[in-house]
Amino acid sequence: MIGRFAPSPSGRMHLGNIFTALIAWLSVRSQDGKMLLRIEDLDPDRSKRAYIEALYEDLHWLGLDWDEEMPLQSKRDEVYRAHFDRLKTYPCYCTRNELHAANAPHVSDGRTVYAGTCRERLPQSTKKVPAWRVWVDPCEISFADGVFGNVTQELSREWGDFIVRRSDGVYAYQLAVVCDDALGGVTEVVRGCDLLSSTPAQIWLYRQFGYIPPKFYHVPLLVAPDGRRLSKREKDLDLAYLKEHFTPQELIGKLAFASHLADSDCPISASGLVSQFSWQKLKTEPIVIDKQFAV
């Protein structure tokens, strides 16, 4: 099997990113699989070289190695373009205000479902650069997530025609991640459950391109005591802070205990935790990070 960890260099990793990386790594190593690292620098405005270097350093510090590094997303425009050209797409000139006025919000995650306003419009003679949407006909997508179980979406109703290329020319995450994982031979995708609702759209893209989707495992989010999810923007327990107060073994031991992978929060290395790893131990409820990381 082939797994991967795909961080974005938009800030220092926080505790939630570390948890996802640890689980992805443990799953691969417990199966004697191949671990890939992919730096998702798709967004040029947010990606910084300094954060890429910090990612390498932090993963090594945690004891999370990889067998091969995949190409940077910023270097793969030709690959994405070739796949984009295989889709039925159309330009969308809608403004942000028009989108919010015309489209229905998706009740579960706040995402707006596009109403198809520009589907039948002729190309406009305007200086405005359009985004590009893929035409989604009615279809039901079902898959079995390794943690959350069976998931079903009616894609045209819950997603509508979604963007595959932004107006600034950057290819959308949904398109890029499918191309990268499929061409990299990835058979197992481990990531946070905040991306669970994106999976049906990605499975649909896999099928449009004739690829076999990987097995998906969406891990529970780490949240603050008030229920707020951890974020890079808020610098919630980022690794710069954590490295000042904990050893790698202490940090991994506390994460393992909080997520039910271990019976105590005793210090343990990533490699020492491999024999204890089991997907059956993970729950779907958010993991509250509180006193165990107080200093």
C-alpha positions as CSV (number, residue, x, y, z in Angstrom):
1,M,0.0,0.0,0.0
2,I,1.0,3.6,-0.5
3,G,0.1,6.4,1.9
4,R,0.9,10.1,2.0
5,F,1.1,13.2,4.2
6,A,0.3,16.4,2.3
7,P,0.9,19.5,4.4
8,S,0.5,23.1,3.1
9,P,3.3,25.5,3.8
10,S,1.1,28.3,5.0
11,G,2.3,28.4,8.6
12,R,3.9,26.2,11.2
13,M,2.2,22.9,11.8
14,H,-0.2,23.0,14.7
15,L,-1.2,20.1,17.0
16,G,-4.0,19.0,14.6
17,N,-1.6,18.8,11.6
18,I,0.8,16.8,13.8
19,F,-1.9,14.4,14.8
20,T,-3.0,13.8,11.2
21,A,0.7,13.3,10.1
22,L,1.2,10.8,13.0
23,I,-1.9,8.7,12.1
24,A,-1.0,8.6,8.4
25,W,2.5,7.6,9.2
26,L,1.5,4.9,11.8
27,S,-1.0,3.4,9.3
28,V,1.6,3.1,6.6
29,R,4.4,1.7,8.8
30,S,2.0,-0.8,10.5
31,Q,1.3,-2.2,7.0
32,D,4.9,-2.1,5.8
33,G,3.8,0.3,3.2
34,K,5.4,3.2,1.3
35,M,5.1,6.7,2.8
36,L,5.1,9.7,0.4
37,L,5.4,13.4,1.3
38,R,3.8,16.1,-0.8
39,I,4.1,19.8,-0.1
40,E,0.8,21.4,-1.2
41,D,2.0,24.8,-2.2
42,L,-0.9,25.3,-4.6
43,D,-1.8,28.8,-3.3
44,P,1.1,31.1,-4.2
45,D,-0.2,33.9,-1.9
46,R,-0.1,31.7,1.3
47,S,2.8,29.3,0.6
48,K,6.2,30.4,1.9
49,R,9.6,28.7,1.4
50,A,10.5,29.2,5.1
51,Y,7.5,27.1,6.1
52,I,8.5,24.3,3.7
53,E,11.9,24.2,5.4
54,A,10.2,24.2,8.8
55,L,8.0,21.3,7.7
56,Y,11.0,19.1,6.9
57,E,12.7,20.0,10.2
58,D,9.5,19.4,12.3
59,L,8.7,16.0,10.7
60,H,12.3,14.9,11.3
61,W,12.0,16.1,14.9
62,L,8.9,14.1,15.4
63,G,10.5,11.0,14.0
64,L,8.1,10.8,11.0
65,D,10.1,9.8,7.9
66,W,9.1,9.2,4.3
67,D,10.3,7.0,1.5
68,E,9.8,9.5,-1.4
69,E,8.9,13.1,-1.9
70,M,6.3,14.0,-4.5
71,P,6.8,17.0,-6.8
72,L,5.7,20.4,-5.5
73,Q,2.2,21.3,-6.7
74,S,3.5,24.7,-7.9
75,K,5.5,22.8,-10.5
76,R,2.6,20.7,-11.9
77,D,0.5,23.1,-13.9
78,E,0.9,21.1,-17.1
79,V,-0.4,18.0,-15.4
80,Y,-3.4,19.8,-14.0
81,R,-4.1,21.5,-17.3
82,A,-4.1,18.1,-19.1
83,H,-6.7,16.8,-16.7
84,F,-8.7,20.0,-16.8
85,D,-9.0,19.7,-20.6
86,R,-10.6,16.3,-20.2
87,L,-13.5,17.8,-18.2
88,K,-16.7,19.5,-19.4
89,T,-16.2,23.0,-18.0
90,Y,-17.5,26.5,-18.5
91,P,-16.4,30.0,-17.5
92,C,-18.1,31.6,-14.5
93,Y,-18.2,35.4,-14.2
94,C,-20.3,35.5,-11.0
95,T,-19.1,38.0,-8.4
96,R,-18.8,37.0,-4.7
97,N,-22.0,38.9,-3.9
98,E,-23.9,37.3,-6.8
99,L,-22.8,33.9,-5.6
100,H,-24.0,34.5,-2.1
101,A,-27.3,36.0,-3.3
102,A,-28.1,33.2,-5.8
103,N,-26.8,30.1,-4.2
104,A,-28.0,28.0,-1.3
105,P,-25.6,27.4,1.6
106,H,-24.8,23.8,2.4
107,V,-26.3,23.2,5.9
108,S,-23.4,21.1,7.2
109,D,-20.3,23.1,6.4
110,G,-21.4,26.5,5.2
111,R,-20.2,25.9,1.6
112,T,-22.5,27.4,-1.0
113,V,-24.0,25.2,-3.7
114,Y,-23.7,26.8,-7.1
115,A,-27.0,27.4,-8.8
116,G,-25.6,27.0,-12.3
117,T,-26.1,30.6,-13.3
118,C,-23.3,30.7,-16.0
119,R,-24.0,27.2,-17.4
120,E,-25.8,28.4,-20.5
121,R,-24.2,31.9,-20.8
122,L,-22.2,32.8,-23.8
123,P,-18.6,33.9,-23.2
124,Q,-18.6,37.5,-22.2
125,S,-16.6,40.3,-23.8
126,T,-15.3,41.7,-20.6
127,K,-11.9,42.3,-18.9
128,K,-13.1,40.2,-16.0
129,V,-11.2,36.9,-15.9
130,P,-13.6,34.0,-15.1
131,A,-13.2,31.0,-12.8
132,W,-13.9,27.7,-14.5
133,R,-16.5,25.2,-13.2
134,V,-17.1,21.6,-14.1
135,W,-20.5,20.5,-15.2
136,V,-22.0,18.1,-12.7
137,D,-25.0,16.1,-13.8
138,P,-27.2,14.4,-11.1
139,C,-25.4,11.5,-9.6
140,E,-25.1,9.8,-6.2
141,I,-21.7,9.1,-4.8
142,S,-21.3,6.6,-1.9
143,F,-18.1,5.4,-0.2
144,A,-17.1,3.7,3.0
145,D,-14.8,5.9,5.1
146,G,-12.4,3.9,7.3
147,V,-13.4,5.9,10.4
148,F,-16.8,7.5,9.8
149,G,-18.4,4.6,7.9
150,N,-20.8,4.9,5.0
151,V,-21.2,8.3,3.4
152,T,-23.5,9.2,0.5
153,Q,-24.0,12.5,-1.4
154,E,-26.1,13.5,-4.3
155,L,-23.4,15.5,-5.9
156,S,-25.3,17.9,-8.1
157,R,-27.5,18.9,-5.1
158,E,-24.8,19.1,-2.4
159,W,-22.0,20.5,-4.6
160,G,-23.4,21.7,-7.8
161,D,-20.9,22.7,-10.6
162,F,-17.8,23.3,-8.5
163,I,-14.7,25.3,-9.4
164,V,-11.7,23.5,-10.9
165,R,-9.7,26.5,-11.9
166,R,-9.8,29.8,-10.0
167,S,-10.0,33.2,-11.7
168,D,-6.3,33.9,-10.9
169,G,-5.3,30.8,-12.9
170,V,-4.6,28.5,-10.0
171,Y,-6.1,25.0,-10.3
172,A,-8.5,24.2,-7.5
173,Y,-7.6,21.9,-4.6
174,Q,-10.2,19.3,-5.6
175,L,-8.6,18.8,-9.1
176,A,-5.0,19.0,-8.0
177,V,-5.2,16.5,-5.1
178,V,-6.9,13.9,-7.3
179,C,-4.3,14.2,-10.0
180,D,-1.4,14.1,-7.5
181,D,-2.8,11.1,-5.5
182,A,-3.8,9.1,-8.6
183,L,-0.5,9.6,-10.5
184,G,1.4,9.0,-7.3
185,G,-0.2,5.6,-6.9
186,V,-1.6,6.5,-3.5
187,T,-3.9,3.8,-2.2
188,E,-4.7,5.3,1.3
189,V,-5.6,8.9,2.1
190,V,-5.6,9.9,5.8
191,R,-6.7,13.5,6.6
192,G,-8.9,15.5,9.0
193,C,-12.7,15.0,9.0
194,D,-13.2,18.6,8.0
195,L,-12.4,17.3,4.4
196,L,-15.0,14.4,4.7
197,S,-17.6,16.4,2.7
198,S,-15.1,17.0,-0.1
199,T,-14.5,13.3,-0.7
200,P,-17.5,12.6,-3.0
201,A,-16.5,15.4,-5.3
202,Q,-13.0,14.0,-5.5
203,I,-14.3,10.4,-6.1
204,W,-16.4,11.8,-8.9
205,L,-13.2,13.4,-10.4
206,Y,-11.3,10.1,-10.1
207,R,-14.1,8.4,-12.1
208,Q,-14.1,11.2,-14.7
209,F,-10.4,10.5,-15.3
210,G,-10.7,6.7,-15.2
211,Y,-8.7,6.3,-12.0
212,I,-9.5,4.0,-9.0
213,P,-10.1,6.1,-5.8
214,P,-8.0,5.2,-2.8
215,K,-9.3,4.1,0.6
216,F,-10.2,7.2,2.7
217,Y,-9.7,7.6,6.5
218,H,-10.9,10.8,8.0
219,V,-9.6,11.4,11.5
220,P,-11.4,13.4,14.2
221,L,-10.4,17.0,14.7
222,L,-8.5,18.3,17.7
223,V,-10.5,21.2,19.3
224,A,-10.0,23.7,22.0
225,P,-12.2,23.3,25.2
226,D,-14.7,25.8,23.7
227,G,-15.1,23.5,20.7
228,R,-13.2,25.7,18.3
229,R,-11.0,23.8,15.9
230,L,-7.3,24.4,16.0
231,S,-5.9,26.6,13.2
232,K,-2.6,27.9,11.8
233,R,-4.1,31.3,11.7
234,E,-4.6,31.4,15.4
235,K,-1.2,29.7,16.1
236,D,-3.0,27.1,18.2
237,L,-0.2,25.1,19.9
238,D,2.0,25.3,16.9
239,L,5.2,23.3,16.8
240,A,7.5,26.2,17.6
241,Y,5.7,26.5,21.0
242,L,5.4,22.7,21.5
243,K,9.2,22.1,20.9
244,E,10.0,24.5,23.7
245,H,8.0,22.6,26.3
246,F,7.9,18.9,25.2
247,T,10.2,16.2,23.8
248,P,8.9,14.4,20.7
249,Q,8.2,11.3,22.8
250,E,6.2,13.4,25.4
251,L,4.2,15.0,22.6
252,I,3.4,11.7,20.8
253,G,2.5,10.0,24.1
254,K,0.0,12.7,25.0
255,L,-1.5,12.6,21.5
256,A,-1.7,8.8,21.6
257,F,-3.5,8.8,24.9
258,A,-5.9,11.6,23.9
259,S,-6.9,9.7,20.8
260,H,-7.3,6.3,22.6
261,L,-4.3,4.8,20.8
262,A,-2.5,4.2,24.1
263,D,-3.7,3.5,27.6
264,S,-1.5,6.2,29.2
265,D,0.2,9.4,28.3
266,C,3.7,8.0,28.9
267,P,6.3,9.3,26.5
268,I,6.7,7.1,23.4
269,S,8.4,7.5,20.0
270,A,6.5,7.3,16.8
271,S,8.3,4.0,15.9
272,G,7.4,2.6,19.4
273,L,3.7,3.3,18.8
274,V,3.5,1.3,15.5
275,S,2.8,-2.0,17.2
276,Q,-0.1,-0.5,19.2
277,F,-1.8,1.2,16.2
278,S,-5.2,0.1,15.1
279,W,-7.9,2.0,13.2
280,Q,-10.5,0.5,15.5
281,K,-9.2,2.5,18.4
282,L,-10.0,5.9,16.8
283,K,-13.4,7.5,17.6
284,T,-15.4,9.9,15.5
285,E,-15.9,12.5,18.3
286,P,-13.6,15.6,18.3
287,I,-10.6,15.3,20.6
288,V,-10.6,18.1,23.2
289,I,-7.1,19.4,23.9
290,D,-6.9,20.9,27.3
291,K,-4.9,20.2,30.4
292,Q,-2.7,17.5,28.9
293,F,-0.8,20.2,27.0
294,A,-0.6,22.8,29.7
295,V,2.9,23.8,30.8
